[in-house]
Amino acid sequence: MMAMMALVLLTIISCKKDTTTVGSELETYNLPGIMMTLSAISYAESNTSEPIIRQKIDTLLADKGLITKGQWKRVWGPGISPLNVNLAYVAEYATENQSYYALVIRGTRLKSFFDDFEDLNVFEWTHFTYGQADDKVSWGAWDGFNFLLDTKDSKSGQTLQTFLNSIPGDSGVRMFVTGHSQGGSLAQVFAYWLKSPSVFNNKFSVSVLGFAGPSIGNQSFVTNYLNLLSKDESFHMYINSKDVIPRFWSGIPSIISQDVPVYVPSFYRNLADSIQLVLADRGIQYVNMVVADTIGFIPVKDTIAGLPATDSVPYYDHWMGVEHHSNNYLRLLGADTIPF
């Protein structure tokens, strides 16, 4: 539990919204619920092999009992990085008039040392090559982004960029970018990459619907990305208001001041103070992409399994996991949970 708590506490942070414009075919749907479902599906069989993961993703996408109604099809991936640290896939929703695509990025696998290391690699940052001169992101986000760019679809042999270039159309192709937790964090980097004129020459109309993702860039990164968005594009980050993870790395003090998700034990108070001191000492200040869209929270019980609520690390660990879990995000969004 100590490993889980340090992982979850030291993991990812929050962002927020803009307005979302979608085509008429999707306007009447619960779009956040759909995107969170696609994100939750990315966790399927996450500690197994690529063939098993791919089959499970396809099975869940075909499930008509989910809010996705079996209408989204995997068209690329899953691309899986070495040691299974990062995963992404692309799904398509085709109508008579047009196709919509979703680039789905998996979040952190619990109890994975390498996933945790990438999440926590935030005490140094680096230049974001596809942005402006002053744009910076955490080394962890940069590594995760590049790991996924190097992955290939095991059947077609295509990288993500090769596949995206093969999609018909040269402008206005509708692309959603989504992910939960670490996936919501990396969604910010991939969205900027998709919007970079030097990469796809404005081929895609990009909207982000992320969940529980942390801030991973500086003010320049945020400002320059948002300035690229047209009136038909948007950025939303949906958060459970009692979820610790979306408060990293720019909102760490609020975890203590607002008792998120419950009274913060002394262990985590000291840890949060230490993180703040190190970031300040290195001149690193992370900025949320936008103000987060809050979707409620799971009510915290006074006791759980006989554990006291006051200054109890196990009790706090439990509620961090509850509030952050992908299925609880689905519940809060009015979507069906995923049978993992």
Secondary structure, 3 states (H helix, E strand, C coil): CHHHHHHHHCCCECCCCCCCCCCHHHHCCCHHHHHHHHHHHCCCCCCCCHHHHHHHHHHHHCCCCCCCCCCEEEEEEEEECHHHCCEEEEEEEECCCCEEEEEEECCCCCCCHHHHHHHHCCCCEEECCCCCCCCEEEHHHHHHHHHHHCCECCCCCCEHHHHHHHCCCCCCEEEEEEEECHHHHHHHHHHHHHHCHHHHCCCEEEEEEEECCCCCECHHHHHHHHCCCCCCCEEEEEECCCCCCCECCCCHHHHHHCCCCCCCCHHHHHHHHHHHHHHHHCCCCCECCCCCEECCCCCCCCCECCECCCCCHHHHHHHHHHHHCHHHHHHHCCCCCCCC
